[in-house]
Amino acid sequence: MTIREGLSWAREELQEACERPAFEAEILLAFHLKKDRTYLIMHDMQNIMNVDAFQKLIQRRAAHEPYEYIVGSASFYDIHLDVEPGVLIPRPETEILIDLVAEIIESENITKIAEIGVGSGAISIVLARKFPQLHIIATDICDTPLKVAGKNIETFGLSKQIELCKSNLLDEVVENVELVVSNPPYIAEDFLLESNVIDYEPKEALFGGRVGDELLKQIILDVKDRNIKYLACEMGYDQKETLQDFVNQIGVEYIKFYKDLAGFDRGFVIKLNESE
Ligand SMILES: C[S@@+](CC[C@H](N)C(=O)[O-])C[C@H]1O[C@@H](n2cnc3c(N)ncnc32)[C@H](O)[C@@H]1O
């Protein structure tokens, strides 16, 4: 099978699973051949080496497996991160959370923060690269994210700045921090997700409880109990009202909600009251 024939076959196979079948066919073939996409155009009559392995990659994608798990890498912010099943693929909307946190770190000269639910390390790694003086304690309750985050942290030479800790929320974090950032699981148990998410991504990274915001509320309480000044979290598009009611009950200095690029409510920054 030539490159031209392979691309045409792959495009057909990917019609149903992908929004951009031609593009994904090209990037998967380029990945298989360890070449870039321009190579495919320049050598379109060349035979594909080990064509069975290429066809298996395409079949995995046609069965809705996320592209990032197939190639073992996800692009996020200004970097590429290793990912594998068991670790959430970082999403572009989380970049907004990072920018908001970066503004607070800068304006308040913050030097120590914690992240709850490190996953691939996406948030902590981008923040550590932006602020070389920042120390981050990053927790996760699952082993695979801690392993993958550890590998990514090492790749970027950030082991001195980011400390990983297996912990439920902040339970095992003993140091004082000035800010907590988290993109926790926040989806309701019975929410219908697309096959590429529900069949492949880890449930521990997706579901926040029966209603979905249970873990978010627990994080708010923990941060308040520990007299931490700031909390910035991602949340579900339909959780603004219940979270606003919740913080009204417990009392905070302010809560500011933010939207994602599609215009959906997507997260919040809370400033807690100084200790009473
Ligand atoms: C939505 S993912 C976010 C991963 C990464 N921070 C990102 O934004 O791409 C949530 C992460 O929280 C972890 N997690 C779930 N429950 C937790 C808990 N109780 N304590 C700490 N981490 C938890 C999951 O294992 C998962 O890695």
The ligand as a Tripos MOL2 file, in Angstrom:
@<TRIPOS>MOLECULE
LIG
   27    29     1     0     0
SMALL
NO_CHARGES

@<TRIPOS>ATOM
      1 C1         -9.8740   16.3000   35.7310 C.3       1 LIG1
      2 S1         -8.3510   15.5110   36.1350 S.3       1 LIG1
      3 C2         -7.2270   16.8830   35.9980 C.3       1 LIG1
      4 C3         -5.8310   16.4920   35.6370 C.3       1 LIG1
      5 C4         -4.9060   17.6790   35.3280 C.3       1 LIG1
      6 N1         -4.7710   18.5500   36.4660 N.3       1 LIG1
      7 C5         -5.4300   18.4620   34.1380 C.2       1 LIG1
      8 O1         -5.9850   19.5500   34.3300 O.co2     1 LIG1
      9 O2         -5.2830   17.9770   33.0060 O.co2     1 LIG1
     10 C6         -8.5710   15.2790   37.8520 C.3       1 LIG1
     11 C7         -7.4460   14.5540   38.5930 C.3       1 LIG1
     12 O3         -7.7840   14.5130   39.9710 O.3       1 LIG1
     13 C8         -7.4530   13.2570   40.5310 C.3       1 LIG1
     14 N2         -8.3110   13.0490   41.6920 N.ar      1 LIG1
     15 C9         -9.5850   12.5650   41.7390 C.ar      1 LIG1
     16 N3        -10.0380   12.5520   43.0160 N.ar      1 LIG1
     17 C10        -9.0320   13.0440   43.7870 C.ar      1 LIG1
     18 C11        -8.8950   13.2810   45.1780 C.ar      1 LIG1
     19 N4         -9.8900   13.0000   46.0330 N.pl3     1 LIG1
     20 N5         -7.7150   13.7820   45.6420 N.ar      1 LIG1
     21 C12        -6.7000   14.0630   44.7850 C.ar      1 LIG1
     22 N6         -6.7780   13.8610   43.4510 N.ar      1 LIG1
     23 C13        -7.9190   13.3610   42.9570 C.ar      1 LIG1
     24 C14        -7.6870   12.2850   39.3780 C.3       1 LIG1
     25 O4         -6.9590   11.0940   39.5560 O.3       1 LIG1
     26 C15        -7.2270   13.1070   38.1650 C.3       1 LIG1
     27 O5         -5.8590   12.8890   37.8950 O.3       1 LIG1
@<TRIPOS>BOND
     1     1     2 1
     2     2     3 1
     3     2    10 1
     4     3     4 1
     5     4     5 1
     6     5     6 1
     7     5     7 1
     8     7     8 2
     9     7     9 1
    10    10    11 1
    11    11    12 1
    12    11    26 1
    13    12    13 1
    14    13    14 1
    15    13    24 1
    16    14    15 ar
    17    14    23 ar
    18    15    16 ar
    19    16    17 ar
    20    17    18 ar
    21    17    23 ar
    22    18    19 1
    23    18    20 ar
    24    20    21 ar
    25    21    22 ar
    26    22    23 ar
    27    24    25 1
    28    24    26 1
    29    26    27 1
@<TRIPOS>SUBSTRUCTURE
     1 LIG1         1 GROUP 0 **** ****
